[in-house]
Amino acid sequence: MEAFLVSTGIVALAEMGDKTQLLALLLAARFRKPWPIVLGIFVATIANHAMAGALGAWVTTQLSPQALRWILGASFIAMAVWMLIPDKLDDEADKQSSRFGVFGTTVLMFFLAEMGDKTQIATVMLAARYEAYFAVVAGTTLGMMLANAPVVWLGERVTRLVPLRVVHIVSALVFLCLGLFALLG
């Protein structure tokens, strides 16, 4: 349960102001069809985070517990620093053809946008840390949905509720604590 809750919280916080959240806003404004967009986000996130979680689970079989502890600690601290750097959405999403329809465009754009993204890397690290593949993937997917679905339905109003800088600082502190815990624990 801890792996699920920590994964949900970390990804929901990390996703605030992330390029995929901005992509959700862009798709909602462009297509104005929230259900296919939200379903597309869900499908893309499950596919992407399932692969990331599998990588994290595999890493635990390849490294000694001591090496894994140091790598995870350093990675979480690096994520803390990365959280303080705001994302910007590439113009590529706006150029994407809607020939795949709303759902297909959302799945494709979200899957590609998540490659190498903070939340994907967090999923790898969390799966390695907790060794609870399904709990981590379910948690990170829920975190993505908690951050992105309201943006699709409520648009810009959601992103104004809490200053993104505050969310980024809180996220950075969570990652820093996890990193220190991994190194010292």
matplotlib code that plots the C-alpha trace (Angstrom):
import matplotlib.pyplot as plt

x = [0.0, 2.9, 4.3, 0.9, 0.3, 3.8, 3.8, 0.4, 1.5, 4.9, 3.6, 0.6, 2.9, 5.6, 3.0, 1.9, 3.2, 4.8, 4.7, 2.2, -0.2, 0.3, -0.4, -3.6, -4.7, -3.8, -5.7, -8.7, -8.7, -8.2, -10.6, -13.2, -14.0, -12.9, -13.8, -11.6, -8.8, -8.9, -9.2, -6.2, -4.2, -5.1, -4.1, -0.9, 0.1, -0.5, 1.6, 4.4, 4.5, 4.2, 7.4, 9.1, 8.0, 9.3, 12.7, 12.7, 11.9, 14.6, 17.2, 16.7, 17.8, 20.9, 22.4, 23.5, 21.3, 24.2, 24.7, 21.0, 20.7, 23.3, 21.9, 18.4, 19.4, 21.4, 18.5, 15.9, 18.1, 18.6, 14.9, 14.5, 16.7, 14.9, 11.6, 12.7, 13.2, 9.8, 8.8, 7.6, 5.5, 7.1, 5.3, 5.3, 2.0, 0.2, 1.6, 0.3, -2.4, -5.7, -6.0, -5.9, -8.9, -9.0, -8.3, -5.5, -3.9, -4.0, -2.5, 0.3, 1.1, 1.0, 3.0, 5.8, 5.7, 6.2, 9.4, 12.2, 9.9, 10.2, 7.2, 8.5, 11.9, 10.2, 8.2, 11.5, 13.0, 9.9, 9.6, 13.2, 12.8, 9.6, 9.9, 6.1, 5.6, 1.8, 1.4, 3.8, 2.4, -1.2, -0.1, 1.8, -1.1, -3.5, -1.2, -1.1, -4.9, -5.3, -3.1, -4.4, -8.1, -9.1, -7.1, -9.0, -12.4, -11.7, -8.9, -6.9, -8.9, -7.2, -3.7, -4.4, -5.6, -2.1, 0.9, 3.0, 6.2, 4.8, 3.9, 7.4, 9.1, 7.0, 7.7, 11.4, 11.3, 9.6, 12.2, 15.0, 13.6, 13.3, 16.8, 18.2, 16.2, 17.6, 21.2, 21.0, 18.5]
y = [0.0, 2.3, 1.9, 2.7, 5.8, 7.2, 6.6, 8.3, 11.3, 11.8, 11.6, 13.8, 16.5, 15.9, 16.2, 19.7, 22.1, 19.3, 19.2, 16.4, 18.5, 21.3, 18.9, 17.9, 21.5, 21.9, 18.8, 19.9, 23.3, 21.9, 19.0, 19.9, 16.3, 15.4, 11.7, 10.5, 12.7, 11.4, 7.8, 8.4, 9.8, 6.7, 4.2, 6.0, 6.3, 2.6, 1.6, 4.0, 3.4, -0.4, -0.3, 2.0, -0.1, -3.3, -1.5, -0.6, -4.1, -5.5, -3.1, -4.6, -8.0, -6.7, -4.6, -5.3, -3.8, -1.5, -0.2, 0.1, 2.1, 4.6, 4.9, 5.4, 7.9, 10.0, 9.6, 10.9, 13.9, 14.6, 14.4, 17.0, 19.4, 18.6, 19.4, 23.0, 23.4, 24.2, 22.3, 23.9, 22.2, 21.6, 23.0, 19.4, 18.7, 21.5, 20.3, 16.7, 15.7, 14.6, 11.8, 9.4, 11.0, 12.5, 9.3, 8.1, 11.5, 11.7, 8.2, 8.9, 12.3, 11.4, 8.2, 10.1, 13.1, 10.7, 9.2, 10.3, 12.6, 13.2, 11.0, 8.1, 8.2, 8.5, 5.3, 3.5, 4.6, 3.9, 0.4, -0.3, 1.2, -0.6, -3.8, -3.7, -3.4, -3.4, -1.1, 1.4, 1.3, 1.7, 4.5, 6.4, 6.0, 7.3, 10.2, 11.1, 10.9, 13.0, 15.7, 15.6, 14.7, 17.9, 19.9, 18.4, 19.1, 22.4, 23.8, 26.8, 27.3, 24.2, 25.4, 28.6, 27.0, 26.5, 28.4, 25.9, 27.1, 26.0, 22.5, 22.2, 23.1, 20.6, 17.9, 18.7, 18.4, 15.0, 13.7, 15.1, 13.3, 10.0, 10.4, 11.1, 8.2, 5.9, 7.0, 7.0, 4.2]
z = [0.0, 0.8, -2.8, -4.3, -2.1, -2.5, -6.2, -6.6, -4.6, -6.2, -9.7, -9.1, -7.7, -10.3, -13.1, -12.1, -14.7, -16.6, -20.4, -20.5, -18.3, -20.7, -23.5, -21.8, -21.7, -25.4, -26.5, -24.4, -26.0, -29.5, -29.6, -26.8, -26.3, -22.7, -22.5, -25.5, -24.2, -20.7, -21.9, -24.2, -21.3, -19.3, -22.0, -22.9, -19.2, -18.5, -21.5, -20.7, -17.0, -17.3, -19.4, -17.0, -14.0, -15.7, -16.2, -12.5, -11.5, -13.8, -12.4, -8.9, -10.3, -11.9, -9.1, -5.5, -2.8, -1.8, -5.4, -5.9, -2.7, -3.8, -7.4, -6.1, -3.5, -6.1, -8.6, -6.2, -5.3, -9.0, -9.4, -6.6, -8.6, -11.9, -10.3, -9.8, -13.6, -15.2, -18.4, -21.6, -24.2, -27.6, -30.6, -32.0, -30.4, -32.2, -35.5, -35.0, -37.4, -36.0, -38.6, -35.7, -34.1, -30.6, -28.8, -31.1, -31.2, -27.4, -26.9, -29.4, -28.1, -24.4, -24.9, -26.8, -24.4, -21.4, -22.9, -20.7, -18.7, -15.0, -14.2, -16.3, -14.7, -11.3, -12.1, -12.9, -9.6, -7.6, -9.0, -8.2, -4.7, -3.7, -5.7, -6.0, -9.8, -9.9, -6.9, -8.4, -11.9, -10.5, -8.3, -10.9, -13.3, -10.7, -10.0, -13.8, -13.9, -10.8, -12.3, -15.9, -15.9, -14.1, -16.6, -19.4, -17.8, -16.1, -18.3, -17.1, -14.0, -12.4, -13.1, -11.3, -8.0, -6.6, -7.8, -9.8, -8.2, -4.8, -6.2, -7.7, -4.4, -2.5, -5.1, -4.9, -1.1, -1.4, -3.8, -1.7, 1.4, -0.5, -1.8, 1.7, 3.1, 0.5, 1.1, 4.9, 5.4]

ax = plt.figure().add_subplot(projection="3d")
ax.plot(x, y, z, "-o")
ax.set_aspect("equal")
plt.show()
